[in-house]
């Protein structure tokens, strides 16, 4: 008998953990976070920049916020033209559930090496002109009245995300907004002609006046 009771309780727990709820969302983005840290990861002839919120979620604003935090959430929705989604969505609620995006815009990014990259890029000088940034954004989906996109031009059905890329030296303040998965790819357009091992420093400048830096060592074969 105890075995059957335990089995029933286990089933109830499993089912109850997956119970769906629903809510009305005026805006597609239901959660914004303030970036508290950045990290760099290595790839083949590339780096990945990852932006993270605070572990305490003290600077997180969502559709359930109240008071001043709700005012901040509403102002971010207005800023991003995300005010007419107006749909009821079913979901299974769990920590960090939702469409989570950075609250800030990125004004600029600098990347330098501690070693000479080539004759035109001695140690400590900007490498922005030899790097292409790639990322995905939800911005076009929102601006296109929440219609499915083709991922490139933003006019045909297929995905919610648009692919973006720009040479880092040509980056504009309103380019890096609503970045999917808070990840940006750095593609090197050249390989180093001098030292094959470099210690890179990347600094991100936000529209709030804040800046964050991270370092990584990378070796070309």
Secondary structure in CASP SS format (residue, H / E / C, confidence):
PFRMAT SS
TARGET T0000
AUTHOR 0000-0000-0000
METHOD secondary structure of the structure
MODEL  1
X C 1.00
X H 1.00
X H 1.00
X H 1.00
X H 1.00
X H 1.00
X H 1.00
X H 1.00
X H 1.00
X H 1.00
X H 1.00
X H 1.00
X H 1.00
X H 1.00
X H 1.00
X H 1.00
X H 1.00
X C 1.00
X C 1.00
X C 1.00
X E 1.00
X E 1.00
X E 1.00
X E 1.00
X E 1.00
X C 1.00
X C 1.00
X C 1.00
X C 1.00
X C 1.00
X E 1.00
X E 1.00
X E 1.00
X C 1.00
X E 1.00
X E 1.00
X E 1.00
X E 1.00
X E 1.00
X E 1.00
X E 1.00
X E 1.00
X E 1.00
X C 1.00
X C 1.00
X E 1.00
X E 1.00
X E 1.00
X E 1.00
X E 1.00
X E 1.00
X E 1.00
X E 1.00
X C 1.00
X C 1.00
X C 1.00
X C 1.00
X C 1.00
X C 1.00
X E 1.00
X E 1.00
X E 1.00
X C 1.00
X C 1.00
X C 1.00
X C 1.00
X H 1.00
X H 1.00
X H 1.00
X H 1.00
X H 1.00
X H 1.00
X H 1.00
X H 1.00
X H 1.00
X H 1.00
X H 1.00
X H 1.00
X H 1.00
X C 1.00
X C 1.00
X C 1.00
X C 1.00
X C 1.00
X C 1.00
X C 1.00
X E 1.00
X E 1.00
X E 1.00
X E 1.00
X E 1.00
X C 1.00
X C 1.00
X C 1.00
X C 1.00
X C 1.00
X C 1.00
X C 1.00
X C 1.00
X E 1.00
X E 1.00
X E 1.00
X C 1.00
X C 1.00
X C 1.00
X E 1.00
X E 1.00
X E 1.00
X E 1.00
X E 1.00
X E 1.00
X E 1.00
X E 1.00
X C 1.00
X C 1.00
X C 1.00
X C 1.00
X E 1.00
X C 1.00
X C 1.00
X E 1.00
X C 1.00
X C 1.00
X C 1.00
X C 1.00
X C 1.00
X C 1.00
X H 1.00
X H 1.00
X H 1.00
X E 1.00
X E 1.00
X E 1.00
X E 1.00
X E 1.00
X E 1.00
X E 1.00
X C 1.00
X H 1.00
X H 1.00
X H 1.00
X H 1.00
X H 1.00
X C 1.00
X C 1.00
X C 1.00
X C 1.00
X C 1.00
X E 1.00
X C 1.00
X C 1.00
X C 1.00
X C 1.00
X C 1.00
X C 1.00
X C 1.00
X C 1.00
X C 1.00
X E 1.00
X C 1.00
X C 1.00
X E 1.00
X E 1.00
X E 1.00
X E 1.00
X E 1.00
X E 1.00
X H 1.00
X H 1.00
X H 1.00
X C 1.00
X C 1.00
X C 1.00
X C 1.00
X C 1.00
X E 1.00
X C 1.00
X C 1.00
X E 1.00
X H 1.00
X H 1.00
X H 1.00
X E 1.00
X E 1.00
X E 1.00
X E 1.00
X E 1.00
X E 1.00
X C 1.00
X C 1.00
X C 1.00
X C 1.00
X C 1.00
X C 1.00
X C 1.00
X C 1.00
X E 1.00
X E 1.00
X E 1.00
X E 1.00
X E 1.00
X E 1.00
X E 1.00
X E 1.00
X E 1.00
X E 1.00
X C 1.00
X C 1.00
X C 1.00
X C 1.00
X E 1.00
X E 1.00
X E 1.00
X E 1.00
X E 1.00
X E 1.00
X E 1.00
X E 1.00
X E 1.00
X C 1.00
X C 1.00
END
